[in-house]
Amino acid sequence: MGQPPAYDVLIRRHALGRFADLLKATATAPAMLSYLDNRTSTKAKPNENYARELMELHTVGLIYTEADVKDAARLLTGLTVDKTTGTYKFDANRHATGTPYTGDTVVVLSLRGGFDGLSAVVPIGDPDYYTARPTIAVPKASVIAGDGTFGLHPAFAPLLARWKAGTFGAVQAVGQPKRLPRRRPRQRQRHAAARRRGPRRPRPRHLAGPGTGEADRR
């Protein structure tokens, strides 16, 4: 089997044809499956990136629901890329079948303020918590289900049985002690090189090609 056509070639091939054909062609394009992470999507952990873009940018627009995204992500599992040939491959072992999980999921979302992850699942065993939060820390006497290390905020009393049974857990947010640079090293190098060359007029990409002299300047 030969290599698949470049993504831009694929788009041109279907640009003036049926939209359904274009949609199906891009759905099996290795470039699309790689860029939007569907090649790593599995039935145990469906990746929602391609499913979301498929609806929001490629088809219906901003009228979908989160349930639509999850269902589409399950439907698209199994569409992957062969590691050896780099071509499209359908892996039935990765494809989700049967009834999806319909249980409840509790998600605590917060940006800043008193009630955040450390107030929901309180690190009562960490003295730095009370030192860093002298006025907003949850008192140890108020925490429920405390095990000496962590405990729950009283507002989570309805989840106490699940917490004790081990069917409810939490993942605390983490961060870096130092602010990371916004640009990656290669990006910084390119920007530095551009500054050394000085300002230049942008050249439209569609003008580059045979007869334009672009190849001679590279």
The 8 nearest C-alpha neighbors of each residue, nearest first, counted from 0:
[[1, 2, 84, 86, 3, 85, 87, 83],
 [2, 0, 3, 86, 84, 4, 85, 87],
 [1, 3, 4, 86, 0, 85, 84, 5],
 [4, 2, 86, 1, 5, 28, 29, 87],
 [5, 3, 8, 9, 6, 2, 7, 28],
 [4, 6, 8, 7, 9, 3, 30, 2],
 [5, 7, 9, 8, 4, 10, 30, 28],
 [6, 8, 10, 9, 5, 11, 4, 12],
 [9, 7, 11, 5, 6, 10, 4, 12],
 [8, 10, 6, 12, 7, 11, 4, 5],
 [11, 9, 7, 12, 8, 13, 14, 6],
 [12, 10, 14, 8, 13, 9, 7, 15],
 [11, 13, 9, 10, 14, 8, 15, 16],
 [14, 12, 16, 21, 11, 10, 15, 9],
 [13, 15, 11, 16, 10, 12, 21, 18],
 [16, 14, 13, 17, 12, 11, 18, 21],
 [15, 17, 13, 14, 18, 20, 21, 12],
 [18, 16, 20, 19, 21, 15, 13, 14],
 [17, 19, 21, 20, 22, 16, 13, 14],
 [20, 18, 22, 17, 21, 23, 24, 16],
 [21, 19, 23, 17, 18, 22, 24, 13],
 [22, 20, 18, 24, 13, 19, 23, 25],
 [21, 23, 19, 25, 20, 24, 18, 26],
 [24, 22, 26, 20, 21, 25, 19, 27],
 [23, 25, 21, 26, 22, 27, 20, 28],
 [24, 26, 28, 27, 22, 23, 21, 31],
 [27, 25, 23, 24, 28, 22, 31, 32],
 [26, 28, 25, 24, 87, 29, 23, 78],
 [27, 29, 25, 31, 30, 26, 32, 24],
 [30, 28, 32, 31, 87, 80, 33, 86],
 [31, 29, 33, 28, 32, 34, 6, 5],
 [32, 30, 34, 28, 33, 29, 35, 25],
 [33, 31, 37, 29, 38, 30, 35, 34],
 [32, 34, 36, 30, 31, 35, 38, 29],
 [33, 35, 31, 36, 32, 30, 37, 29],
 [34, 36, 49, 48, 33, 32, 37, 31],
 [37, 35, 33, 38, 34, 39, 32, 48],
 [36, 38, 32, 40, 39, 35, 49, 46],
 [37, 39, 79, 32, 36, 33, 40, 80],
 [38, 40, 37, 36, 41, 79, 46, 33],
 [41, 39, 45, 46, 37, 76, 38, 44],
 [42, 40, 93, 45, 44, 43, 76, 39],
 [41, 43, 95, 93, 94, 44, 45, 76],
 [44, 42, 41, 45, 95, 93, 40, 94],
 [43, 45, 41, 42, 46, 40, 73, 39],
 [46, 44, 40, 41, 42, 72, 73, 47],
 [45, 47, 40, 48, 72, 37, 44, 36],
 [46, 48, 72, 50, 49, 51, 45, 68],
 [49, 47, 51, 50, 35, 46, 52, 36],
 [48, 50, 35, 52, 51, 47, 53, 37],
 [49, 51, 72, 53, 47, 71, 48, 52],
 [50, 52, 53, 48, 49, 54, 68, 55],
 [53, 51, 55, 49, 56, 54, 50, 48],
 [54, 52, 57, 50, 51, 49, 55, 56],
 [55, 53, 58, 59, 52, 51, 57, 56],
 [54, 56, 60, 52, 61, 53, 51, 59],
 [57, 55, 52, 54, 60, 53, 58, 59],
 [56, 58, 53, 54, 55, 52, 59, 60],
 [57, 59, 54, 60, 56, 53, 55, 52],
 [60, 58, 54, 55, 62, 61, 57, 63],
 [61, 59, 55, 62, 56, 54, 58, 63],
 [62, 60, 55, 63, 59, 54, 56, 64],
 [61, 63, 60, 59, 64, 55, 54, 67],
 [62, 64, 61, 67, 65, 54, 60, 59],
 [65, 63, 67, 66, 68, 62, 61, 69],
 [64, 66, 68, 67, 69, 63, 70, 51],
 [65, 67, 69, 64, 68, 70, 63, 71],
 [66, 68, 64, 70, 65, 69, 71, 63],
 [69, 67, 65, 71, 66, 70, 51, 50],
 [68, 70, 72, 66, 71, 67, 65, 73],
 [69, 71, 67, 73, 72, 68, 66, 74],
 [72, 70, 74, 68, 73, 50, 69, 67],
 [71, 73, 69, 50, 47, 75, 74, 70],
 [74, 72, 70, 76, 71, 75, 95, 45],
 [73, 75, 71, 72, 76, 70, 95, 94],
 [76, 74, 72, 73, 78, 71, 77, 50],
 [77, 75, 94, 73, 41, 78, 40, 74],
 [76, 78, 94, 90, 93, 89, 91, 79],
 [79, 77, 89, 76, 75, 88, 38, 90],
 [78, 80, 38, 88, 77, 89, 87, 32],
 [81, 79, 87, 88, 86, 38, 85, 29],
 [82, 80, 85, 83, 86, 84, 88, 87],
 [81, 83, 85, 84, 80, 86, 79, 88],
 [82, 84, 81, 85, 86, 80, 88, 87],
 [85, 83, 86, 81, 82, 2, 0, 80],
 [84, 86, 81, 82, 83, 80, 87, 29],
 [87, 85, 84, 81, 80, 29, 3, 88],
 [88, 86, 80, 29, 27, 79, 81, 28],
 [87, 89, 80, 79, 81, 90, 78, 86],
 [90, 88, 78, 77, 79, 91, 87, 80],
 [89, 91, 77, 92, 93, 88, 78, 94],
 [90, 92, 94, 93, 77, 89, 95, 76],
 [91, 93, 90, 94, 77, 42, 95, 41],
 [94, 92, 77, 41, 42, 91, 90, 76],
 [93, 95, 77, 76, 91, 42, 92, 96],
 [96, 94, 42, 73, 76, 93, 74, 97],
 [97, 95, 94, 98, 42, 99, 73, 74],
 [96, 98, 99, 95, 100, 73, 94, 42],
 [97, 99, 100, 96, 101, 95, 73, 70],
 [100, 98, 101, 97, 96, 70, 73, 95],
 [99, 101, 102, 98, 103, 97, 104, 69],
 [102, 100, 99, 103, 98, 104, 66, 69],
 [103, 101, 100, 104, 99, 105, 98, 166],
 [102, 104, 105, 101, 100, 106, 167, 158],
 [105, 103, 106, 102, 101, 167, 107, 100],
 [104, 106, 103, 107, 167, 158, 169, 108],
 [105, 107, 108, 104, 169, 109, 103, 170],
 [106, 108, 109, 105, 116, 115, 119, 169],
 [109, 107, 106, 110, 115, 116, 114, 111],
 [108, 110, 115, 111, 107, 114, 116, 112],
 [109, 111, 112, 108, 115, 114, 116, 113],
 [112, 110, 109, 115, 113, 114, 108, 116],
 [111, 113, 114, 115, 110, 109, 135, 118],
 [112, 114, 135, 115, 111, 118, 136, 117],
 [115, 113, 118, 112, 119, 116, 109, 117],
 [116, 114, 118, 117, 109, 113, 119, 112],
 [115, 117, 119, 118, 171, 120, 114, 172],
 [118, 116, 121, 120, 115, 119, 122, 171],
 [117, 119, 114, 115, 121, 116, 120, 137],
 [120, 118, 116, 152, 117, 121, 151, 115],
 [121, 119, 151, 117, 150, 118, 116, 152],
 [120, 122, 117, 150, 118, 149, 123, 119],
 [123, 121, 149, 124, 125, 148, 120, 150],
 [124, 122, 149, 148, 125, 121, 139, 147],
 [123, 125, 148, 122, 147, 126, 149, 128],
 [124, 126, 127, 123, 128, 122, 148, 129],
 [127, 125, 128, 129, 124, 130, 123, 122],
 [128, 126, 130, 125, 129, 131, 132, 124],
 [129, 127, 126, 131, 130, 125, 132, 122],
 [128, 130, 132, 127, 131, 133, 126, 136],
 [129, 131, 127, 128, 132, 133, 126, 136],
 [130, 132, 128, 129, 127, 133, 136, 126],
 [133, 131, 129, 136, 135, 130, 134, 128],
 [132, 134, 129, 130, 135, 131, 136, 128],
 [135, 133, 132, 136, 129, 137, 131, 113],
 [134, 136, 132, 113, 133, 137, 114, 118],
 [137, 135, 132, 129, 134, 138, 133, 118],
 [136, 138, 118, 139, 135, 141, 142, 121],
 [139, 137, 140, 141, 136, 142, 123, 129],
 [138, 140, 142, 141, 123, 137, 145, 150],
 [139, 141, 138, 142, 143, 137, 145, 123],
 [142, 140, 138, 139, 143, 153, 137, 152],
 [141, 143, 139, 152, 151, 150, 140, 153],
 [144, 142, 151, 145, 150, 153, 152, 141],
 [145, 143, 150, 151, 146, 142, 159, 163],
 [144, 146, 150, 143, 149, 147, 142, 151],
 [147, 145, 148, 149, 144, 150, 124, 123],
 [146, 148, 124, 145, 149, 123, 150, 122],
 [147, 149, 124, 123, 146, 122, 145, 150],
 [150, 148, 122, 121, 123, 145, 146, 147],
 [149, 151, 145, 121, 144, 142, 120, 143],
 [152, 150, 120, 143, 142, 121, 119, 144],
 [151, 153, 119, 142, 154, 155, 120, 118],
 [154, 152, 155, 156, 142, 143, 151, 141],
 [155, 153, 152, 156, 157, 151, 119, 158],
 [156, 154, 153, 158, 157, 152, 151, 159],
 [155, 157, 159, 158, 154, 153, 143, 152],
 [158, 156, 155, 159, 160, 154, 161, 153],
 [159, 157, 156, 161, 155, 160, 162, 167],
 [158, 160, 162, 156, 161, 157, 163, 155],
 [159, 161, 163, 162, 158, 164, 157, 156],
 [162, 160, 164, 166, 167, 158, 163, 159],
 [163, 161, 167, 159, 165, 160, 164, 158],
 [162, 164, 160, 165, 161, 159, 144, 166],
 [165, 163, 161, 162, 166, 160, 167, 159],
 [164, 166, 162, 163, 167, 161, 168, 160],
 [167, 165, 161, 164, 162, 168, 163, 160],
 [168, 166, 162, 161, 165, 169, 158, 164],
 [167, 169, 166, 162, 165, 170, 161, 120],
 [168, 170, 171, 167, 120, 116, 106, 119],
 [171, 169, 172, 168, 116, 120, 173, 107],
 [170, 172, 116, 169, 173, 117, 120, 115],
 [173, 171, 170, 174, 116, 117, 115, 169],
 [174, 172, 171, 175, 170, 176, 116, 117],
 [173, 175, 176, 172, 177, 178, 171, 179],
 [174, 176, 177, 178, 173, 179, 172, 180],
 [177, 175, 174, 178, 179, 173, 180, 172],
 [178, 176, 175, 179, 174, 180, 181, 173],
 [177, 179, 180, 175, 176, 181, 174, 182],
 [178, 180, 177, 181, 175, 182, 176, 183],
 [181, 179, 182, 178, 183, 184, 177, 187],
 [180, 182, 179, 183, 178, 187, 186, 184],
 [183, 181, 180, 186, 187, 184, 185, 179],
 [182, 184, 186, 185, 187, 181, 180, 188],
 [183, 185, 187, 186, 188, 182, 189, 180],
 [186, 184, 188, 187, 183, 189, 182, 190],
 [185, 187, 189, 183, 188, 184, 182, 190],
 [186, 188, 184, 190, 185, 189, 191, 182],
 [189, 187, 185, 191, 186, 190, 192, 184],
 [190, 188, 192, 186, 191, 187, 193, 185],
 [189, 191, 193, 187, 192, 188, 186, 194],
 [190, 192, 188, 194, 193, 189, 187, 195],
 [193, 191, 189, 195, 194, 190, 188, 196],
 [194, 192, 190, 196, 195, 191, 189, 197],
 [193, 195, 197, 191, 192, 196, 190, 198],
 [194, 196, 192, 197, 193, 191, 190, 198],
 [197, 195, 193, 194, 192, 198, 199, 191],
 [196, 198, 194, 195, 193, 199, 192, 191],
 [199, 197, 196, 200, 194, 193, 195, 201],
 [200, 198, 201, 197, 196, 202, 193, 194],
 [199, 201, 202, 198, 203, 197, 196, 193],
 [202, 200, 199, 203, 204, 198, 206, 207],
 [201, 203, 204, 200, 206, 207, 205, 199],
 [204, 202, 205, 206, 201, 207, 200, 208],
 [203, 205, 206, 207, 202, 208, 201, 213],
 [204, 206, 203, 207, 208, 202, 211, 209],
 [207, 205, 204, 203, 208, 211, 202, 213],
 [208, 206, 204, 205, 213, 211, 209, 203],
 [207, 209, 211, 213, 210, 206, 214, 212],
 [210, 208, 211, 212, 207, 214, 213, 206],
 [209, 211, 212, 208, 213, 207, 214, 206],
 [212, 210, 213, 209, 208, 207, 206, 214],
 [211, 213, 215, 214, 210, 216, 209, 208],
 [214, 212, 216, 211, 215, 207, 208, 217],
 [213, 215, 217, 216, 212, 208, 209, 211],
 [216, 214, 212, 213, 217, 211, 209, 210],
 [215, 217, 213, 214, 212, 211, 207, 208],
 [216, 214, 215, 213, 212, 207, 208, 211]]
